[in-house]
Amino acid sequence: MPKLPIISGRELVKLLGKIGYDVDHQTGSHIILRHKETGKRLTVPDHREISRGTLRAIIKQAGITREEFEKLYRDK
C-alpha cells in the first residue's frame, strides 16, 4: 500500500467537503468541520503540511477507509 500523501490543511478541508463536511469555525490554527447529516465534528490543523499520522487519524475519525480517501485525493 503506498504512503499517504503530504497535503495541506486547506486541501484536506476541500476533500472532506466532498463527503459532507462543512467549515463550522476556526480557532487559532485549527479548522473545525461539522458533517451536514450526522453532526460529527472534525478538527483539521491549518498547516502547510499535515503529518501522515495526523492525516491517518483524521481519516479514521471521518469514518472513511484509507482507500476511499486515496480515491478522493486522486479525483480532486
N, C-alpha and C positions, 0 to 999 in steps of 0.2 A: 504494500500500500504506500503510495507516495506521501511525502511530507505535506502537512498543511501549508498553505501559502502565507506569506507575511503580508498583511494588509493593514490599512489604517482604520481607526475607529469610525471615521465618517463613511468609509467604503463598507464597513460591516453593517452600519446602520441602514444603508441603502439596500443591502442584500436582505437584511431581516425585514425590511419594509415590504419586500415581495411576498413574505409569508404571513403578513398581517400585523406586524409590529409598527407602531407609530411613536414618534418622539413625544413623550409626556412633558419632560422638562430637563434642564441641565443644572447640575450642581457642581460648580468648580470645573474640573476637567473630566467629569463623568456625565454621560448622556443616559437618561433614564427613559426606557422604552416600555410601552404597555401594549399588550395584544388586544386587538379590536373586539374579539369574541370572548376570550377566556378571562381577560383582565390580568393575565400573568405579567409580571414585571421583570425586566432585564436591565442590568447596568453595564454599559459599554464605555471603556475609557476612551476619551477623545485624544488619543496619542497618534503620532505619525506611524508607529509600528506597534501592533499588538503581539505580544509573545505567543508562541504556539500553545503553551499550557493554558494561558488565559483564554485564547480562542477556543480551545477544546472544551473548557468549562462552560463558556457561553453557548456553544453549540449544544451541549448536553442540557443546559438549563432551558434552552429554546424548545427542546423536545423533538429535535430532528437528528437524523443519523449523520455520520461523517460523509457518507456517500451522497445524501441529499444536499448537504452543504456544498460539496465539491461540484455537484451539478448546478446549483445556484450560481456558484462562482464562475463556472465555465460559461454559463448562459447570460452573464451580465451584459 
